[in-house]
Amino acid sequence: MIDKIKDFLSLNPHYIGLFIVLVGAAGLIAAITDANWLFGDVNTTTYNLKKIDGWVNMFGRKTARIISGVFSVVVILAGIFWFWAYAFYYKR
């Protein structure tokens, strides 16, 4: 199964860009809707900025949502660029 996916993605790398866009869109929707699965159940004792808990504890939930939303937009733009580069620019 994994070999089939690898073969498919090696022949069609522009679909990776679409996957990146979907991940970014999920993050953006979570930031806009204040999703509890991303921002809820925060460990109040950690200030590790590598985790969402640290961002929420350090800057507050609203600022963490804004930072997450901006990062999600950057991810979406990277996915669009990836799709554009492989679908229209790099021809075999």
CORPE-V175659 format. One record per pair of residues at least 4 apart in sequence whose ideal C-beta (glycine too) atoms are under 6 Angstrom apart, sorted by the first residue. I is the first residue (numbers start at 0). J is the second residue. Records with the same first field share a line. If there is no record, write none. Layout:
# CORPE-V175659
I->J + J
This chain:
# CORPE-V175659
12->85
13->82 + 85 + 86
16->78 + 81 + 82
17->82
19->78 + 81
20->75 + 78
23->71 + 74 + 75 + 78
26->71
27->68 + 71
28->32
29->34 + 37
30->64 + 67 + 68
35->39
38->60
41->52 + 55
42->52
45->52 + 53
46->53 + 56 + 57
47->53
48->53
53->57
54->58 + 63
55->60 + 63
58->62 + 63
82->86
83->87
84->88
85->89
